[in-house]
Amino acid sequence: MFTDAYDSFISQKPSRHSIETIDDCQMLAIPYTAFQELFIEFPKMNEFVRKVLEERFVSLHELPTSQLLDSPEERYLDLQKTRLN
């Protein structure tokens, strides 16, 4: 699973969010410059990260769109179908 404050990472500014885990976990942290160097050393990494970001963009776009266009009943049914399983 990936989690991040990508806006903070890209802008190199402190995040307004914090990340906390419920269970013990392993974390990999990578400095911004090392991350950029991975794109040069491993061109496939660029494609992988782009696809992950595209999926996140679509997911983040769906919530406000649903709040504007779907009825509360439609949003509830979608919640049951996609999030509670």
Steps between C-alpha positions, in 0.01 A plus 500: 500500500620847419426801710651840489459873510593525134426871474748564779753265347487666158493858628762423765292688757380369838179302484183608673417132554646227711488126444442257786465123486274289715720192477875456487630541147814541296561837341724596215599866481686645206640851456363703210832512314546122529145452372577715197819304437295178489316636196831543321646167608176301450281653224221246574471662845375816333218308331407320823483820705301676230242219499470508881450877491240472224301251708519728804393801295194317370413377849535848653297651218211257553417615854419868435333406172277252682418755770390747233314269264377192688212483743571396860337165422728444201806588707393260775444217252842568348655498847345161571615363165856630492620570850337258739598175325 
